[in-house]
Amino acid sequence: DQGLLPETTREAIIVPLLKPGKDPTGMGAYRPLSMLNLDYKILSKALATRLLPLMPSFIHPDQAGFIPGRNTAGNIRRLFSVMNGITSSTESPGILAVDIEKAF
């Protein structure tokens, strides 16, 4: 009644998986895999299914990754358009690229 999940749904067993071609003696050679509770997975899927139709109103149109029906082609076209605009502009140009590979 307080909107909290039971303790068992908030637990996970973490299994280290060796990355292909990596030396098994180094910690960076392993990828953690979280084995989640089945109840939690069912609840998550049900919530995701119900929220999916509402997502376009919450997620900015420029967000393309992991959104069904969207891809990066539009963002690439937008980047080329910006780059073309920069070359014809008298202002100092600047483009920032952020690589978030290690964030996950």
PEDA-V621047 format. One record per helix or strand of 3 or more residues. SS is the DSSP state (hx for helix, st for strand). FROM is the first residue (numbers start at 1). TO is the last residue. If there is no record, write none. Layout:
ss->SS from->FROM to->TO
ss->SS from->FROM to->TO
This chain:
ss->hx from->7 to->10
ss->st from->12 to->18
ss->hx from->27 to->29
ss->st from->30 to->36
ss->hx from->38 to->58
ss->hx from->73 to->87
ss->hx from->101 to->103
